Amino acid sequence: MFVLVVALYFLLACGVAGLLLFPAAREIVYLALAKRRQQIGAQVQNWRDRRSETTRSLSQNLQASRLSSWQFIKRHQWILLAGMAVVLIPPLTAWMLSGKTMLGSYDDSGQVVNQQIAALLEGEQLVPPPPLPPEVFTTQEVAQVRPMLDTASRNWQALDADFTQRLLMTFKIMKEKHGYDMVIIEGYRSPERQNALAQMGGSVTNAKAFQSYHQYGLAADSAFMRSGKLVITEKDPWAMRGYQLYGEVAESVGLTWGGRWKMMDLGHVEFRKPGVMKR
């Protein structure tokens, strides 16, 4: 490595000495540099000429396109105006009519719900209803729709206090405003029961232990009472209408309704408290 450095230094020194001592060598180097500079200048000028030509071509094409478009519009102006009318008039008409319909059918019944929610937040304490006889939940019709309901917990005391008040308020509104008597068919659910239900397949539940708010006392499944009988089936139009109203009322008091899920659970509501479950 040292020898290579010395050799390079020697060659460099010889070159510098040659330029200093021999005018002919300096002339050769000068001519070579001048020729190279001319070549670079020619390349730069050639690039500038091509760019200028491209710019002129694009400008001419753009002007021609504008002129052609304007001529097309002038030749077909009435057809274009008619087409715009066909496209714009129907949606504008529908928008104007829908706006009038919304204003004309405004329903202030939501104010009643807001007052009841305000009362709930101000501290109105609702009392859970007395438990129903066990045989209400063990009929053949109920067992076909909801398996293992006879062993489900319907103890209001096992539920979160805040969730309990919101659910009771929902039941109250459903009764007073819509005429539906509602009962809780399952509240708190143990981890063991949750796993047992999950093993029955996706038609029952996909949630395993501690994947459901039931294990935290923050969820409940409810149904309707009609003529002293429990109505759970979704095939009953009266019950389906009730579930829709139930979802609206539950959401208005801050609960999450299972009817909006991909796998709908119409009778299910839950109260998603921050920090309880990560979703």
C-alpha positions in Angstrom: 0.0 0.0 0.0 2.8 2.4 0.9 4.6 1.6 -2.4 1.4 2.4 -4.4 1.0 5.8 -2.6 4.6 6.6 -3.4 4.2 5.7 -7.0 1.1 7.8 -7.4 2.8 10.7 -5.7 5.8 10.4 -8.1 3.6 10.4 -11.2 1.7 13.4 -10.0 4.9 15.3 -9.3 6.2 14.4 -12.7 3.0 15.7 -14.3 3.1 19.0 -12.5 6.8 19.4 -13.3 6.2 18.7 -17.0 3.5 21.4 -17.1 5.8 23.9 -15.5 8.9 23.1 -17.5 7.5 22.3 -21.0 5.2 24.9 -22.7 4.2 22.3 -25.3 2.7 20.1 -22.6 0.7 23.0 -21.3 -0.6 23.8 -24.8 -1.8 20.2 -25.2 -3.7 20.2 -21.9 -5.2 23.6 -22.7 -6.5 22.5 -26.1 -8.0 19.3 -24.6 -9.8 21.2 -21.9 -11.1 23.8 -24.5 -12.4 21.0 -26.7 -14.2 19.3 -23.8 -15.8 22.6 -22.8 -17.1 23.1 -26.4 -18.6 19.6 -26.4 -20.4 20.2 -23.1 -21.7 23.6 -24.3 -23.0 21.9 -27.5 -24.8 19.3 -25.5 -26.4 21.9 -23.2 -27.6 23.9 -26.1 -29.0 20.8 -27.8 -31.0 20.0 -24.7 -32.3 23.5 -24.5 -33.4 23.5 -28.1 -35.3 20.2 -27.6 -37.0 21.5 -24.5 -38.1 24.6 -26.2 -39.4 22.6 -29.2 -41.4 20.3 -26.8 -42.9 23.3 -25.0 -44.0 24.9 -28.3 -45.6 21.6 -29.4 -47.5 21.2 -26.1 -48.7 24.8 -26.3 -49.9 24.3 -29.8 -51.7 21.1 -29.0 -53.4 22.7 -26.0 -54.6 25.6 -28.0 -55.9 23.3 -30.7 -57.7 21.2 -28.1 -59.3 24.2 -26.5 -60.5 25.5 -29.9 -61.9 22.1 -30.8 -63.7 21.8 -27.5 -65.2 25.2 -27.8 -66.3 24.5 -31.4 -67.9 21.3 -30.3 -69.8 23.1 -27.5 -71.1 25.7 -29.8 -72.3 23.1 -32.4 -74.1 21.0 -29.7 -75.0 23.6 -27.1 -78.7 22.7 -27.0 -78.1 19.0 -26.8 -75.7 19.6 -23.9 -78.1 21.8 -22.1 -80.9 19.3 -22.4 -78.6 16.5 -21.1 -77.6 18.6 -18.1 -81.3 19.3 -17.4 -82.1 15.5 -17.5 -79.3 14.7 -15.1 -79.8 17.6 -12.6 -83.5 18.1 -12.4 -84.6 14.7 -10.9 -82.2 14.7 -8.0 -82.9 18.4 -7.3 -86.6 17.8 -7.3 -86.2 14.7 -5.0 -84.0 16.7 -2.6 -86.5 19.6 -2.5 -89.5 17.3 -1.9 -87.6 15.2 0.7 -86.7 18.4 2.6 -90.4 19.4 2.7 -91.5 16.0 3.9 -89.0 15.9 6.7 -90.2 19.3 7.9 -93.9 18.4 7.5 -93.6 15.1 9.4 -91.5 16.4 12.3 -92.3 14.5 15.5 -91.5 16.0 18.8 -92.2 12.8 20.7 -88.4 12.5 21.1 -88.7 15.3 23.7 -90.4 12.9 26.0 -87.6 10.5 25.9 -85.1 13.3 26.5 -86.9 14.4 29.6 -86.9 10.8 31.0 -83.2 10.5 30.2 -82.6 13.8 32.0 -84.5 12.5 35.0 -82.3 9.3 34.9 -79.1 11.4 34.9 -80.4 13.6 37.7 -80.7 10.6 40.0 -84.2 9.1 39.6 -83.9 5.5 41.0 -86.1 3.0 39.3 -86.9 -0.3 41.2 -86.6 -3.7 39.4 -89.9 -5.6 39.0 -90.6 -8.7 41.0 -89.3 -12.0 39.5 -91.6 -14.0 37.3 -92.4 -17.6 38.0 -89.8 -20.0 36.7 -92.3 -21.8 34.5 -92.6 -18.7 32.3 -89.1 -19.4 31.0 -89.4 -23.2 30.6 -92.2 -23.6 28.0 -91.5 -25.7 24.9 -91.8 -22.7 22.7 -89.2 -20.8 24.7 -86.8 -23.7 24.8 -86.9 -24.0 21.0 -85.9 -20.4 20.5 -83.6 -20.0 23.5 -81.8 -23.1 24.9 -80.6 -23.3 28.5 -82.8 -20.4 29.5 -84.1 -22.3 32.6 -80.7 -22.0 34.2 -80.0 -18.4 33.2 -79.6 -15.7 35.9 -82.2 -13.0 36.0 -81.0 -11.4 39.2 -81.0 -7.6 38.9 -78.7 -7.3 41.9 -75.9 -9.0 39.9 -75.9 -6.2 37.3 -74.0 -3.0 37.3 -76.0 -0.3 39.0 -75.7 2.3 36.2 -76.6 -0.3 33.6 -79.6 -1.4 35.7 -81.0 2.1 35.8 -80.6 2.6 32.0 -82.3 -0.8 31.3 -85.1 -0.1 33.7 -85.6 3.3 32.0 -85.8 1.5 28.7 -88.4 -0.9 30.0 -90.4 2.1 31.4 -90.4 3.9 28.1 -91.3 0.8 26.2 -94.3 0.3 28.4 -95.6 3.9 28.7 -94.9 5.0 25.2 -95.2 1.9 23.0 -97.3 -0.5 25.2 -94.8 -3.3 25.4 -94.2 -5.2 28.6 -90.6 -6.3 28.8 -88.8 -8.7 31.0 -85.2 -9.7 31.4 -84.5 -13.3 30.4 -80.8 -13.3 31.2 -78.5 -10.8 32.9 -75.2 -11.8 34.5 -73.6 -14.9 32.9 -70.8 -16.8 34.5 -67.6 -17.6 32.4 -68.5 -21.3 32.6 -72.0 -20.7 31.2 -70.5 -18.5 28.5 -68.2 -21.2 27.3 -71.0 -23.8 27.4 -73.2 -21.6 25.2 -70.2 -20.9 22.8 -69.8 -24.6 22.4 -73.3 -24.9 21.0 -72.2 -23.0 17.9 -72.4 -19.7 16.2 -76.2 -19.7 16.1 -76.1 -19.2 19.9 -73.0 -17.1 20.5 -69.5 -16.7 19.2 -68.2 -15.1 22.4 -66.3 -17.2 24.9 -65.6 -16.4 28.6 -64.8 -12.8 29.3 -65.5 -11.9 25.7 -69.0 -10.8 26.6 -70.3 -7.9 28.7 -72.5 -10.5 30.4 -69.5 -11.5 32.6 -69.2 -8.0 33.9 -72.9 -7.4 34.7 -73.1 -4.9 31.8 -75.3 -6.8 29.4 -78.8 -8.3 29.4 -81.1 -10.2 27.1 -84.8 -9.2 27.2 -88.1 -10.2 25.6 -91.8 -9.3 25.7 -94.7 -10.5 27.7 -98.1 -10.8 26.0 -101.1 -12.3 27.6 -99.0 -13.8 30.4 -96.7 -15.6 28.0 -93.0 -14.9 27.1 -92.6 -13.9 23.4 -89.1 -14.3 22.0 -89.5 -15.4 18.4 -88.6 -13.0 15.7 -91.2 -14.5 13.4 -94.0 -12.7 15.2 -94.5 -9.3 13.5 -95.7 -7.8 16.8 -92.4 -8.9 18.4 -90.3 -7.7 15.5 -91.8 -4.2 15.8 -91.1 -4.3 19.5 -87.5 -5.2 18.9 -87.1 -2.3 16.6 -88.6 0.1 19.1 -86.5 -1.5 21.9 -83.3 -0.8 20.0 -84.2 2.8 19.4 -85.1 3.4 23.0 -82.1 1.5 24.4 -79.7 3.6 22.2 -81.4 6.8 23.3 -80.4 6.0 26.9 -76.8 5.2 26.0 -76.9 1.5 25.5 -75.5 -0.6 22.6 -78.2 -2.7 20.8 -77.3 -6.1 19.4 -79.7 -5.6 16.5 -77.1 -3.6 14.7 -74.5 -6.3 14.7 -73.7 -8.5 11.7 -74.9 -11.5 13.7 -78.1 -9.8 15.0 -79.1 -10.3 18.6 -82.3 -8.3 18.8 -83.0 -8.7 22.5 -79.5 -8.0 23.6 -78.3 -4.6 25.0 -75.0 -3.7 26.8 -73.4 -0.8 28.5 -69.9 -0.3 27.3 -68.1 1.3 30.1 -64.6 2.5 29.3 -61.8 0.3 30.4 -63.9 -2.8 31.0 -63.3 -4.6 27.7 -60.9 -3.6 24.9 -62.7 -3.6 21.6 
